[in-house]
Amino acid sequence: TLDFTGQAGMWILFEYYHDGNYGGGDAYVEVSLDEGASWMDISGPLAIAEAWQTAAYDLSSYEDSSSVSIRITWSDNNSWASGFAVDDIVVNPLPEYAVNMIDQEHAFPSAYFGATTYNDVPLTQATATAYNFIGYLKNLGLNELDSARLYASIASEGFTTESYGINTVSLGQDTFYCNDVFTAAALGTYTADIYGASENGVQTSTESVSFNVTEFDYARDISGTENTYDGGSFINDQGSEQRGNIFDIYADADLYAIKVRIHPATSPNCMAKAVLNSVDVTTGDVSFLTETTFKNVGAYTDDWTNFVFDSPIPLTAGEVILATVYAEFDGIDTLVLANNGQSAIGETLLQDIDGIQTGGAAGDWYYTTATSMVRLNFDPNAVGMVSVNEFEKGNYSIYPNPNNGTFNLSINNNESGNLNLNVQNVLGQSVYAETLN
């Protein structure tokens, strides 16, 4: 509650994030002059976007009021995965000229998304396309901005570029694309400095975006070469699910593995596999391509690990690929997939195999904005997880095979000692266990 006695030309400005996912409700700015007994909507529904935005609303109608209460209200409308955040609230008169850069990013062209962002890109893919730089500028002054532009530079490469100039009206917002693109020629981490300015003598602060050109890793998550994560997603705690990321293929290449970060909350005996799907760029339909065998991922939660394909998968320039991790519901073991970063709508997908989502059907696909730590790995020497039937291969035999459930197990062991025998079904459930002396 503020005292506007003797004040003139007051506005409220703030930054907000309002994703409106899956039918999320509306947000409003409201004012009360009677200490909250009644409220007036002064904004209408705040715009929905998968990005931070800047809002500004005129409070001059309440000049000389001694008690101006302001609140921001939001409802999720009983939806899921929906959220609202607000920051940097300022109540002041608007300056004559001002510009704010709401967000900035680097992006590749995409046959499916139009433009999309990857944090890590193999050199073979990066040299087949180019990075563009995008910014969102808003005029927060009383007057029109003359020829507002976005500027980007990579100092280490001597690269500079700018956008076309756009006259931007008071409180107007525009999207700016730089004219020149950058093609990386070598491995390494690149940092682009980006800012906005106009011919009226105002400019934004300079923000930096970084991206990695790698030898083998292709990633949307922002972990880079680290194994850090900012959260986890339960995959099969209620039903079977596959979850992962979409990747544009810019150059022909052989894929050797899907690289993942398994969250430590995963059950010790949880079984999972990697699945490779293709995406139709016209319809968005997802089609199965191939998969790995099931692995006990519960033993691989300390760092990145690989689901290695039996033979390399040839990928072709122009394809759009969806790499996922799949786990089946068994009511016992749970896979938790690590997350790091935020995806735009459609970049990270999950499939509800059993149709447990309210109002959904078995097999429906959904997007999530939490970026799964699921990558493409083009390393021909990728090391995979060891599965039960691969461990000490050749040191045992089972006969007869096939059988009706009664069989002999012959073990050739070079050292004396106890052996733990554990027989599991295809869901990873233990059906027999014995300690052998």
Backbone hydrogen bonds, N-H to C=O, Kabsch-Sander energy under -0.5 kcal/mol:
donor,donor_aa,acceptor,acceptor_aa,energy
2,L,68,V,-2.6
4,F,2,L,-0.7
4,F,65,S,-2.8
7,Q,4,F,-2.5
11,W,92,N,-1.8
12,I,57,Y,-2.4
13,L,90,V,-3.2
14,F,55,A,-2.0
15,E,87,D,-2.7
16,Y,53,Q,-2.5
17,Y,85,A,-2.5
18,H,51,A,-0.5
19,D,83,G,-1.3
20,G,83,G,-0.6
23,G,20,G,-0.8
24,G,20,G,-0.7
24,G,21,N,-0.5
28,Y,73,T,-2.2
30,E,71,R,-3.1
31,V,40,M,-2.4
32,S,69,S,-2.4
37,A,34,D,-1.1
40,M,31,V,-2.7
42,I,29,V,-2.6
42,I,40,M,-0.5
43,S,29,V,-0.8
46,L,27,A,-2.5
49,A,18,H,-2.2
51,A,49,A,-1.0
53,Q,16,Y,-2.8
55,A,14,F,-3.1
57,Y,12,I,-2.3
59,L,10,M,-2.8
62,Y,59,L,-2.0
63,E,60,S,-1.5
64,D,4,F,-1.9
65,S,62,Y,-1.8
68,V,2,L,-2.9
69,S,32,S,-2.8
69,S,67,S,-0.6
71,R,30,E,-2.4
73,T,28,Y,-2.1
75,S,26,D,-1.3
79,S,76,D,-1.9
85,A,17,Y,-2.0
87,D,15,E,-2.8
90,V,13,L,-3.3
92,N,11,W,-1.8
92,N,90,V,-0.5
94,L,9,G,-0.6
100,N,138,K,-2.5
102,I,100,N,-0.8
102,I,136,Y,-2.8
103,D,136,Y,-0.7
105,E,134,I,-2.3
107,A,132,N,-2.2
108,F,116,T,-3.2
110,S,114,G,-1.6
114,G,110,S,-1.5
115,A,113,F,-0.9
116,T,108,F,-2.2
119,N,219,A,-1.2
120,D,219,A,-1.7
121,V,212,N,-2.1
123,L,214,T,-2.4
125,Q,122,P,-0.9
126,A,122,P,-2.8
127,T,123,L,-2.5
128,A,125,Q,-0.9
129,T,126,A,-1.2
131,Y,182,F,-3.5
132,N,107,A,-2.9
134,I,105,E,-2.7
135,G,176,F,-2.1
136,Y,103,D,-2.2
137,L,135,G,-0.6
137,L,174,D,-1.8
138,K,100,N,-2.8
139,N,172,G,-2.8
140,L,98,A,-1.6
140,L,138,K,-0.7
141,G,98,A,-0.7
142,L,95,P,-2.2
143,N,96,E,-2.0
145,L,168,T,-3.0
147,S,145,L,-0.6
148,A,166,I,-2.3
149,R,197,A,-3.0
151,Y,195,Y,-3.1
152,A,161,T,-2.4
153,S,193,D,-1.6
154,I,159,F,-2.4
155,A,153,S,-0.5
157,E,154,I,-1.4
158,G,154,I,-0.7
158,G,155,A,-1.0
159,F,154,I,-1.9
161,T,152,A,-2.4
163,S,150,L,-2.1
164,Y,177,Y,-0.5
166,I,148,A,-2.2
168,T,145,L,-1.6
168,T,166,I,-0.5
169,V,167,N,-0.5
171,L,139,N,-1.6
172,G,169,V,-2.5
174,D,137,L,-2.3
176,F,135,G,-3.1
178,C,133,F,-2.3
179,N,162,E,-2.5
182,F,131,Y,-2.6
184,A,182,F,-0.5
188,G,213,V,-2.4
190,Y,211,F,-2.8
192,A,209,V,-3.0
193,D,153,S,-2.8
194,I,207,E,-3.3
195,Y,151,Y,-2.1
197,A,149,R,-2.0
198,S,202,V,-2.1
199,E,146,D,-2.7
201,G,198,S,-1.3
204,T,196,G,-2.8
207,E,194,I,-2.8
209,V,192,A,-2.3
211,F,190,Y,-2.1
212,N,119,N,-3.1
213,V,188,G,-3.1
214,T,121,V,-2.1
214,T,212,N,-0.6
218,Y,376,L,-2.0
219,A,120,D,-2.5
222,I,340,N,-1.1
226,E,223,S,-1.9
230,D,339,N,-2.7
231,G,339,N,-0.9
233,S,337,L,-2.5
235,I,335,L,-2.9
236,N,335,L,-0.6
241,E,327,A,-2.0
242,Q,351,Q,-1.2
243,R,325,V,-1.8
244,G,349,L,-2.4
245,N,323,A,-1.4
246,I,347,E,-2.4
247,F,321,I,-3.3
249,I,319,E,-2.5
250,Y,248,D,-0.6
253,A,315,L,-2.0
255,L,253,A,-0.5
255,L,313,I,-3.1
256,Y,377,N,-1.6
257,A,377,N,-1.8
258,I,307,F,-2.1
259,K,257,A,-0.5
259,K,375,R,-1.6
260,V,305,T,-2.8
261,R,373,M,-1.5
262,I,260,V,-0.6
262,I,300,Y,-0.6
262,I,303,D,-0.6
263,H,336,V,-2.4
266,T,263,H,-2.0
267,S,334,T,-2.6
270,C,267,S,-1.6
272,A,295,K,-2.3
273,K,326,Y,-2.1
275,V,324,T,-2.3
276,L,290,T,-3.1
277,N,275,V,-0.5
277,N,322,L,-2.8
278,S,287,S,-3.0
279,V,320,V,-2.5
280,D,285,D,-2.6
281,V,279,V,-0.6
284,G,280,D,-2.8
287,S,278,S,-2.7
289,L,276,L,-2.5
290,T,276,L,-1.7
292,T,274,A,-2.2
295,K,272,A,-3.0
297,V,270,C,-1.6
297,V,295,K,-1.3
298,G,270,C,-1.1
299,A,296,N,-0.9
300,Y,297,V,-2.2
305,T,260,V,-2.4
306,N,383,V,-0.5
307,F,258,I,-2.6
308,V,306,N,-0.8
309,F,256,Y,-2.2
313,I,255,L,-2.9
315,L,253,A,-3.3
318,G,249,I,-3.3
319,E,316,T,-2.2
321,I,247,F,-3.0
322,L,277,N,-2.6
323,A,245,N,-2.3
323,A,321,I,-0.5
324,T,275,V,-2.7
325,V,243,R,-2.1
326,Y,273,K,-3.4
327,A,241,E,-2.2
337,L,233,S,-2.6
337,L,335,L,-0.5
338,A,261,R,-2.0
339,N,231,G,-2.7
340,N,371,T,-2.2
343,S,369,T,-2.2
347,E,344,A,-2.1
348,T,344,A,-0.6
349,L,244,G,-2.2
350,L,366,Y,-2.6
351,Q,242,Q,-2.9
352,D,350,L,-0.5
352,D,364,D,-2.5
353,I,240,S,-1.4
353,I,351,Q,-1.2
354,D,240,S,-0.8
360,G,357,Q,-2.2
363,G,352,D,-3.0
364,D,352,D,-0.6
364,D,361,A,-2.1
366,Y,350,L,-2.8
368,T,348,T,-2.2
371,T,341,G,-1.6
371,T,369,T,-0.6
372,S,370,A,-0.5
373,M,338,A,-2.6
374,V,372,S,-1.9
375,R,259,K,-3.3
376,L,218,Y,-1.9
377,N,257,A,-2.5
378,F,216,F,-1.6
382,A,379,D,-1.7
384,G,382,A,-0.5
385,M,306,N,-1.1
390,E,387,S,-1.6
391,F,387,S,-1.2
391,F,388,V,-0.6
393,K,390,E,-1.3
395,N,392,E,-2.1
397,S,410,S,-2.1
399,Y,408,N,-2.0
407,F,405,G,-0.5
408,N,399,Y,-3.3
410,S,397,S,-2.8
410,S,408,N,-0.5
411,I,409,L,-0.5
412,N,395,N,-3.1
413,N,411,I,-0.7
419,L,436,L,-2.7
421,L,419,L,-0.6
421,L,434,E,-3.2
422,N,420,N,-0.5
423,V,432,Y,-2.9
424,Q,422,N,-0.5
425,N,429,Q,-2.2
428,G,425,N,-2.1
431,V,423,V,-3.0
432,Y,423,V,-1.3
434,E,421,L,-2.3
436,L,419,L,-3.4
436,L,434,E,-0.6
